[in-house]
Amino acid sequence: MNKNILAGAALFTVALSMPLSAQEQTTTNKNTTTANQYQPVPVPEIRKIRLFISTDAKNEADDQFAIVQAILTPKFKIKGIISSQYSNTAKLMERNAEGSMDEGYAEIQKVVSLMDLATPPAIYHGAKHAIKDEKTAEVSEGAKAIVAEAMKDDKTPLYVISLGPITDLASAYLLEPKIADKVTAVWIGGGDYPKGGWEYNLFNDPSAANVIFKSKMPVWQVPRAVYSTMRTSLSEISYKVKPHGKIGEYLFTQMVDFNEWASNKFPTLNWPKGESWSLGDNPAVSVLLDEHEYGYKDQPVYVFDQKNFEYKKFKSNKKIRVYHYVDPRFTLEDMFAKIALAYPAK
């Protein structure tokens, strides 16, 4: 999620659609734009990766863009999309905290349906709540799916991108610690180094973040100072996304709707800004397209304080990859291009 909502620390004191049948395709309006004829650019098989997308898709309005970009990326063999909970921020926004995962699941279904894919990816329910401590998994379809895929005899690299809290990957690890050397975690989350502090995705499950950071699992972290640079405007989205099929129109409309709701709900906050947005989840896609070799440092791992969310030293030889730069032009233009190619404007 774009995590600038609620000004950080000040507020912590806010039906799966199937492919059209042959008969349905015959009777569908021939002018309807679909992705069934989309011819992605060729990618050498040796460069392809397996991928799970873990997303708090209905938390606000930007996960949807990253989901679409990932699905349209031919380098990715998508093994499933997992709906993650966002209970803590739902409470802050006076929304349905208990039903956050289910609302996200329905949103994923809607996005996938509007993409009109010949072969839609599997969609899994995630945990309904954050893990209660660093030793206890919140068992879910998504966590079990990660374990099952990781334990396969498949040499293709496996990644899990977490666009929200890292609950389901942490639960998968707690269910089967052997996956630690079989999965790479890519997480959009955490405050700015060196101090850290309140941050949206971290706030929704700090224990889960600690589980993964303390484990032997490789971690690529994209913290707030980096993911917040993926700026776009509603005008740019209207021009480059909205004309492209049902999914393009929906991506634009749902952002406009959320922008209107949040602006009226939180009039005293500097979020949302009215005419701009940060598509902060999309770097999880672009760092897998290109690792940005000069945009990160491998540094000693820290963990998170459960109360103030600041970084704490942790005695370990483990190092994690922390990004200090992800190219916004490359990230956003790749998404715009894929949407335009898959859903040509009428």
C-alpha positions, 0 to 999 in steps of 0.5 A, spaced: 500 500 500 501 507 499 503 508 506 503 515 507 496 515 510 494 517 517 501 521 518 504 515 521 506 516 528 501 521 529 495 516 528 498 510 531 497 515 538 486 510 521 466 471 485 472 468 482 471 470 475 473 464 470 475 465 463 469 466 458 467 459 455 468 458 447 460 460 446 461 466 451 466 468 447 463 468 440 457 472 443 461 477 446 461 484 443 467 483 438 469 490 440 470 488 447 478 489 449 481 483 452 488 480 454 486 473 451 490 475 445 495 479 448 502 477 446 507 478 451 515 479 449 519 473 449 523 471 455 528 466 455 525 460 459 532 460 464 530 467 466 523 466 468 521 465 476 516 463 480 512 468 484 506 469 489 503 475 490 501 477 497 497 483 497 492 487 502 488 489 496 482 493 498 486 497 504 486 503 499 487 504 491 494 502 489 495 494 490 491 493 484 496 497 479 502 492 482 497 486 481 495 488 474 503 489 472 505 482 475 500 478 472 502 481 465 509 480 466 511 474 462 518 473 466 513 471 472 510 464 473 505 466 478 503 461 482 498 464 486 495 471 489 494 471 496 489 476 500 492 479 506 489 482 512 490 489 514 486 489 521 490 495 524 489 500 519 482 498 518 481 500 525 484 506 524 480 508 518 474 506 522 473 500 517 471 493 517 477 490 521 475 483 522 473 482 514 479 486 511 482 479 508 475 477 505 474 484 502 481 484 499 480 477 497 473 480 493 477 485 490 483 481 487 477 477 484 474 483 481 481 485 478 482 478 475 475 478 472 476 485 469 483 483 466 479 477 462 485 472 462 485 466 458 488 462 464 487 466 471 492 465 477 489 461 483 487 466 488 488 464 496 485 466 502 490 469 507 490 469 515 484 474 518 489 476 523 496 478 524 500 473 528 499 473 535 507 472 537 513 470 533 512 462 534 505 461 532 502 461 525 496 464 522 494 458 518 491 460 511 490 457 504 495 462 502 501 460 507 499 452 505 500 454 498 507 457 499 509 451 503 507 446 498 510 450 492 516 451 496 517 444 497 517 442 490 523 439 486 523 445 482 529 449 481 526 455 478 527 461 483 521 462 488 519 469 490 514 472 494 512 479 494 508 482 500 505 488 498 502 489 505 504 485 512 508 479 511 503 475 515 502 469 510 509 468 508 511 468 516 506 463 517 508 459 511 515 459 515 513 457 521 509 452 518 515 449 515 522 452 516 525 448 511 522 453 506 527 458 508 532 457 503 527 455 498 524 462 497 526 469 497 522 475 500 521 481 497 517 486 502 514 493 501 515 495 508 519 498 514 521 505 516 527 509 513 534 507 516 537 508 521 531 509 526 525 506 523 518 508 526 511 507 524 510 505 517 503 502 514 505 495 512 509 494 518 504 496 523 499 491 520 504 485 523 510 487 526 511 480 529 511 477 522 516 482 519 521 480 525 519 472 524 522 473 516 528 478 518 530 473 524 530 467 519 535 464 514 530 466 508 533 472 504 530 478 504 529 484 499 526 490 503 523 496 499 522 501 505 518 507 505 523 512 503 524 508 496 517 506 495 514 513 496 518 515 490 513 512 485 509 518 484 504 519 478 498 523 478 490 522 476 491 526 470 497 521 468 493 515 470 487 518 466 491 518 460 495 512 460 491 507 464 483 509 463 482 508 456 485 501 456 479 496 457 475 494 463 481 493 467 484 500 465 477 504 467 476 500 473 484 502 476 482 509 474 475 509 477 477 506 484 483 510 485 478 516 484 473 514 488 478 512 494 481 519 493 474 522 494 472 518 500 479 518 504 480 526 503 473 527 506 474 522 511 481 525 513 480 533 512 486 535 516 491 530 514 496 531 508 493 525 505 491 524 500 494 530 496 488 530 492 491 530 485 497 525 486 498 518 488 504 514 490 504 507 487 508 504 492 507 497 491 510 497 484 517 496 486 516 489 488 515 488 481 520 492 478 526 489 482 524 482 479 525 485 472 531 488 474 535 488 480 537 495 480 544 492 482 547 499 484 540 501 488 541 497 494 546 495 499 547 488 503 547 490 510 546 487 517 539 485 519 535 489 524 529 487 527 523 491 529 520 494 536 513 492 537 511 498 540 515 504 536 516 500 530 524 502 530 529 498 528 533 494 533 540 491 533 539 483 532 545 478 533 546 475 527 550 474 521 545 475 516 545 480 511 539 483 508 538 487 501 535 494 503 534 498 497 535 505 497 533 507 490 528 504 485 527 507 478 520 510 478 520 511 470 522 504 469 517 501 474 511 506 472 512 506 464 513 498 464 506 498 467 503 503 463 506 499 456 504 492 458 497 495 460 496 499 453 499 492 449 494 488 453 488 492 452 489 497 446 485 503 446 479 503 442 
